[in-house]
């Protein structure tokens, strides 16, 4: 069975990593997918963590 959420997550992360999508584009796309119910909040959070990884010892 085709998993649309996994397809979206994989392609957004890959597109960001290879420079096809900017950070801003991925943020807009992922919010739209969340609002349409095509991904869950957990999927959204996973993509955000991919875009903004937490580095050990880093403080804000």
TORPA-4810 file (N, C-alpha, C, O; in nm, 3 decimals):
<nodes>
NODE_1_0.084_-0.119_0.000_0.000_0.000_0.000_0.089_0.125_0.000_0.189_0.130_0.071_X
NODE_2_0.053_0.222_-0.078_0.129_0.346_-0.089_0.111_0.430_0.036_-0.002_0.455_0.079_X
NODE_3_0.221_0.474_0.095_0.220_0.556_0.216_0.251_0.700_0.177_0.368_0.737_0.160_X
NODE_4_0.147_0.783_0.163_0.163_0.921_0.118_0.249_1.002_0.213_0.331_1.082_0.168_X
NODE_5_0.232_0.983_0.343_0.309_1.060_0.441_0.458_1.029_0.428_0.541_1.120_0.433_X
NODE_6_0.492_0.903_0.412_0.632_0.865_0.398_0.690_0.921_0.268_0.804_0.966_0.265_X
NODE_7_0.612_0.918_0.163_0.653_0.975_0.034_0.682_1.124_0.048_0.784_1.173_0.000_X
NODE_8_0.593_1.196_0.115_0.610_1.340_0.135_0.735_1.368_0.218_0.817_1.451_0.180_X
NODE_9_0.749_1.297_0.330_0.864_1.319_0.418_0.996_1.291_0.346_1.089_1.372_0.352_X
NODE_10_1.003_1.180_0.278_1.127_1.141_0.208_1.165_1.244_0.103_1.281_1.283_0.092_X
NODE_11_1.067_1.288_0.025_1.096_1.381_-0.083_1.127_1.522_-0.034_1.212_1.589_-0.093_X
NODE_12_1.061_1.568_0.071_1.094_1.700_0.125_1.233_1.702_0.186_1.310_1.796_0.164_X
NODE_13_1.267_1.598_0.262_1.401_1.592_0.322_1.508_1.582_0.215_1.609_1.652_0.220_X
NODE_14_1.487_1.494_0.118_1.584_1.476_0.010_1.597_1.604_-0.073_1.708_1.644_-0.108_X
NODE_15_1.486_1.666_-0.104_1.488_1.789_-0.182_1.562_1.901_-0.111_1.632_1.980_-0.175_X
NODE_16_1.547_1.908_0.020_1.621_2.008_0.097_1.770_1.975_0.097_1.854_2.062_0.074_X
NODE_17_1.802_1.848_0.122_1.942_1.805_0.130_2.018_1.825_-0.001_2.136_1.858_0.000_X
NODE_18_1.950_1.804_-0.114_2.021_1.817_-0.242_2.007_1.957_-0.305_2.055_1.980_-0.416_X
NODE_19_1.942_2.048_-0.233_1.934_2.186_-0.279_1.818_2.216_-0.373_1.807_2.328_-0.423_X
NODE_20_1.732_2.118_-0.399_1.617_2.143_-0.486_1.516_2.238_-0.420_1.452_2.318_-0.488_X
NODE_21_1.503_2.228_-0.286_1.411_2.313_-0.210_1.489_2.391_-0.106_1.581_2.339_-0.043_X
NODE_22_1.452_2.516_-0.089_1.512_2.597_0.018_1.443_2.563_0.151_1.338_2.499_0.154_X
NODE_23_1.503_2.608_0.259_1.444_2.590_0.391_1.303_2.648_0.396_1.211_2.586_0.448_X
NODE_24_1.288_2.766_0.341_1.158_2.833_0.341_1.054_2.756_0.259_0.938_2.747_0.299_X
NODE_25_1.095_2.702_0.147_1.002_2.624_0.066_0.954_2.500_0.141_0.834_2.470_0.143_X
NODE_26_1.046_2.429_0.203_1.008_2.308_0.276_0.915_2.344_0.390_0.817_2.273_0.414_X
NODE_27_0.942_2.454_0.460_0.854_2.495_0.570_0.712_2.524_0.521_0.614_2.484_0.585_X
NODE_28_0.700_2.591_0.408_0.568_2.621_0.353_0.499_2.492_0.307_0.382_2.470_0.337_X
NODE_29_0.571_2.408_0.235_0.514_2.282_0.187_0.465_2.195_0.302_0.353_2.144_0.300_X
NODE_30_0.551_2.178_0.403_0.518_2.086_0.513_0.397_2.139_0.592_0.315_2.060_0.638_X
NODE_31_0.387_2.269_0.608_0.271_2.325_0.677_0.144_2.301_0.596_0.040_2.268_0.653_X
NODE_32_0.152_2.316_0.466_0.036_2.290_0.381_-0.008_2.144_0.389_-0.127_2.115_0.398_X
NODE_33_0.089_2.051_0.386_0.055_1.909_0.398_-0.009_1.878_0.534_-0.102_1.798_0.542_X
NODE_34_0.041_1.943_0.639_-0.016_1.923_0.773_-0.160_1.976_0.777_-0.249_1.909_0.829_X
NODE_35_-0.182_2.094_0.723_-0.314_2.155_0.724_-0.416_2.074_0.642_-0.535_2.073_0.673_X
NODE_36_-0.369_2.006_0.538_-0.456_1.924_0.455_-0.477_1.784_0.512_-0.558_1.706_0.460_X
NODE_37_-0.405_1.751_0.620_-0.419_1.621_0.683_-0.344_1.509_0.612_-0.371_1.392_0.636_X
NODE_38_-0.251_1.546_0.525_-0.175_1.445_0.452_-0.056_1.393_0.533_-0.002_1.286_0.505_X
NODE_39_-0.015_1.470_0.634_0.087_1.425_0.729_0.036_1.458_0.869_-0.056_1.538_0.886_X
NODE_40_0.097_1.395_0.969_0.059_1.418_1.108_0.151_1.522_1.171_0.251_1.563_1.112_X
NODE_41_0.116_1.564_1.292_0.203_1.655_1.366_0.339_1.590_1.390_0.442_1.658_1.385_X
NODE_42_0.341_1.460_1.417_0.468_1.388_1.437_0.552_1.392_1.310_0.674_1.407_1.318_X
NODE_43_0.490_1.378_1.194_0.562_1.387_1.067_0.620_1.528_1.049_0.734_1.544_1.007_X
NODE_44_0.539_1.628_1.080_0.582_1.768_1.072_0.704_1.790_1.161_0.802_1.851_1.120_X
NODE_45_0.696_1.740_1.285_0.805_1.756_1.380_0.932_1.686_1.332_1.042_1.737_1.350_X
NODE_46_0.916_1.570_1.270_1.030_1.495_1.216_1.102_1.576_1.108_1.225_1.582_1.105_X
NODE_47_1.025_1.638_1.021_1.084_1.718_0.914_1.151_1.843_0.973_1.260_1.881_0.929_X
NODE_48_1.088_1.905_1.071_1.148_2.022_1.135_1.281_1.987_1.201_1.376_2.064_1.195_X
NODE_49_1.287_1.871_1.264_1.412_1.826_1.326_1.519_1.801_1.220_1.637_1.826_1.244_X
NODE_50_1.478_1.751_1.105_1.572_1.730_0.995_1.627_1.864_0.945_1.746_1.875_0.915_X
NODE_51_1.541_1.963_0.937_1.583_2.095_0.889_1.666_2.170_0.992_1.756_2.246_0.958_X
NODE_52_1.634_2.148_1.120_1.698_2.220_1.230_1.747_2.121_1.335_1.692_2.114_1.445_X
NODE_53_1.852_2.045_1.302_1.898_1.942_1.395_1.948_2.000_1.527_2.007_2.108_1.529_X
NODE_54_1.923_1.929_1.636_1.972_1.970_1.766_2.114_1.918_1.780_2.140_1.799_1.763_X
NODE_55_2.206_2.010_1.810_2.346_1.973_1.826_2.376_1.966_1.975_2.345_2.059_2.050_X
NODE_56_2.436_1.854_2.018_2.471_1.837_2.159_2.559_1.954_2.206_2.653_1.993_2.137_X
NODE_57_2.525_2.008_2.323_2.604_2.115_2.381_2.572_2.253_2.328_2.630_2.352_2.372_X
NODE_58_2.481_2.261_2.233_2.444_2.390_2.174_2.336_2.455_2.260_2.239_2.390_2.297_X
NODE_59_2.354_2.583_2.291_2.252_2.657_2.366_2.203_2.772_2.283_2.274_2.823_2.196_X
NODE_60_2.081_2.813_2.312_2.023_2.924_2.235_2.044_3.054_2.304_2.002_3.158_2.253_X
</nodes>
